[in-house]
Each structure stands twice: as structure tokens, then as C-alpha cells.
Amino acid sequence: MINDDYLNRLKSIFEDLNIPEEYFKTAKTPLCEEAQNLVEIGEDVFGRKQRLLNSVAVLWTKMKSAAQQDGVDIDVVSAFRSIDYQKQLIQRKLDKGITINEILKVNTPPGFSEHHTGRALDITTKDCEPLSESFENTEAFQWLIKNAARFNFSLSYPRDNPYGIIYEPWHWAASEK
């Protein structure tokens, strides 16, 4: 259950970013709590330490190992993100002159990112630009399509998804099983 302190914090962030408060009522993506008790899963492709919920970290490790056994390389671009980090991502785009409406087509606002749950990963592979739609043309993506469900992972934002989020072949999340 989302508590009032968290909601008030989000409302303050929305005000800072000039996101209309009505977004809470019109959002197509669910409101997400920030995960607690995260464990490190190593570094991402940029050398930053990444974290997930322990249960998801176990699943990720098993999935990555299975892919490697099949000769497929999968790597983390991003895992858990705090609401403050999400705010920084959006603020950097605002500072570049991108409008909030344009930003919200590709980034969910703080409180609505699946990354807050500690269950989501952005995945890439060698010789593929991270966070690129071209990931769908890789052996890694094909392997994930065929095998990710064995590890309780699914593609969160396929083409024409009901959330209104752009197609993100790199974004995968583990179910709460």
C-alpha cells in the first residue's frame, strides 16, 4: 500500500518538474513503490553498481548463466532506480529544452517507473547500442523472447502496449512470483 508520505513526496517532485498533478489520475502505468532491501548484482555496462530485489537478483543470475551456456551474452544497462534518480533523468532532459510532454512519451515520471520496484532491468548485448530499438535484431533479444519466461521475466513494453510507452525491447521485468 502506498503511504501518504510517499505520495506527498511524489507530488512535490511533480511540482518541481512541472508535471500536472492530474497525471496521478490519468496515468496508464501503475504507481510503483520504491523497493527496499536490495542486493547488488554487479556493474552495468557503464561500470555503475546495480541493485535488484534479492529474489529477482537470483532469477537474473540464473537467466544470464543460461544465456551464456547457450552462447548468448546479456548485460545490464540499468536496474533499480530511485524516484530521486528518475527525477534527475527527467530534469536533465528538461534542462536540454525538451518539453515535459515529449519526455513523458519515453520516460515515466517518478513514482511510475517499473525500475522503482527492484524487479525491472534494461538489458543489452555486445555490439548493440544500449537502450536502442535495434536490440530487437540481436541474438540476445531472440533468446530472451524464447527463454525469459522460464525465469519469470517478460517484456514490459512491447509494440503498441496499453501503457502508451514507446516500444522498449530492452526493458524486462520479473513477476512477483
N, C-alpha and C positions, 0 to 999 in steps of 0.2 A: 504494500500500500504506500502510495506517495504521500509523504508528510507535508505539512504546511510550510515548514522551514525551507524545504527543498523547492516547493512551488514559489515561495516568495523570492528565493534566490534566483530562480529562473526568470521571474517577472522583472527583477532588477536588471538582469543580463539582457533581456529582450529590450528593455528601455534603453540601455546603453548602446545596443546595436540598431535601434530604431526598427525593431520587428514589432508589428502590431500585436497587442495582447490577444486579439481575436484569433490569432494563429492557434492558440490552445484549443479552440472550439472547431477550427476548420482543418486542422492537420490530418493528413491521411495516414501518416506514420504514427505509431503509438508513442506515448510518453514513456520514457525509459528511466529507471532508477540507475544511479551510479553504483557499480559493483564494489563490494568491499572484499577484503581477504584475497587479494590477487597474488599470483605467483609469477615469477619471472620465467620467460620461455626463451631467453637468449636475445640476441640483437636482430634487428630488422636489416634490410639491405642497405640502409644508410648508417648502420652502426649504432642505432639508438636501442636502448634496452626496452623490451616489450613485455607486457603482462596480460594474463588471462585468468579467469576463474580456474581453480585447480582442476575441476572435472573436465573443463574444456581444454586445458593445457595437456592433460593426459590423452584426450582424443586427438588433438593436433599432433602430438608426438607420434602417436600410432599411425595417423594418416600420412604424415611426412615420411615415416620409415617405410610404410607400404609403397608409397610412390617411388622412393629411392630403390626399393627392391625390384620395382618394375622399370627401373632406368629413367625415372622421371624426377626432375628437380622442381620442388615447390618451395618458395621462400616467403617470409612475412614482409609486407610493406608497412602495415600498421595493425595494431591490436587494440587494446583498451585505450580509450580517450576519455579524459575527464571533461566535465562540462566547461571548465575553465579553458582547457586546451581547444575545445570546439569553438569557444568564443574567440580565441586568438586566431584560429583559422579564418573565421568569417571577418574579423576585424582587419586582418592583413589584406583581404580582397576588397573590403570597403575602402581601405587606405589607397588602393590602386585605382579607385574610381569606379569599381563595379557596383552596380545597384544591388540592394538587398533582394529585390525580386529575382534578378538574374542569379545571384548566389544561391538562393533557396531552391533553384532548379537542380543544383548539383550538390549542395551541402544541406543536410538537415540542421536546424538550429540546435543550440544547446538544450539538452533535455530530450531530444527526439532522435538522437543518433544511436543506432544499434551498438556502436562501439562503446557506449557507456556501460553496457550490460556485462562486459568482460567475456562475451560469447562470440564476438564478430572479429573477423580477420580480413584484411586486404592482402591478397596473395599475388605473387608474380613468379616468374621463372627467368632463367638466364636468357640473355639476348632479347628481352622484351622490356620496353619502357614501362615502369611501374604506373599503375592506375590508367592504363591505356586500353581502349576497346580492342586493340589488336591482340590482347591477351586471349581473346576467344579463338584465335587462329593457332594457338600453341598446343603442343602435345600435352602440356600440363593441364590446360583447360579441358581438353578431351578426357584426360584421365580423371579429373575431378567430376565431370558430368557422369562418368560411368561408375565412380567409386566413392565419392564423398558421402553419400547416404549411408554407407556401411559404418561410417564414423559419426553419424548424426549431424553431418554438415549439409547445408543446402544453399543454393544460390539465392541471395536475398532480393536482388533487383534485376530480374530478367527483363527482356524487352517487353514494353507495354505493361509493366507491372501496375497493380492497383494503387500504389503509393504515389505515383506521379514523379518518381525519382528516375533520373536517366539510367539507361542500361549500364550496369556495372558488372561485367563478367569476372572481375577480380574480387568482389565482395561476397564472402561466405560466412555463414553463422551456424553455430551448433544449437540444436534444440535443447530444451531444458530437461531432457530425459536423464 
